[in-house]
Amino acid sequence: MNRQRAEEIAQSANMKNVMYNGEQIYIQHVNEGSETARVFALNDPENEFDAQLANLNEKM
């Protein structure tokens, strides 16, 4: 996923279908100065982590 799209999703009021390693995730924010985003899996919201933007996939 490119940085601009990840930022759009993070700022959107609507939930988007974004996958990381086969799990649906929520993008909290895109990290400045790196190609990562702070995310959590929807089935495990307590476990936040940084994911490479290249590994995020939006399902339409």
PyMOL commands that set and color helices and strands:
alter all, ss='L'
color gray80, all
select helices_A, chain A and resi 3-11+53-55
alter helices_A, ss='H'
color red, helices_A
select strands_A, chain A and resi 18-20+23-30+36-41+44-52+56-58
alter strands_A, ss='S'
color yellow, strands_A
deselect
rebuild
show_as cartoon
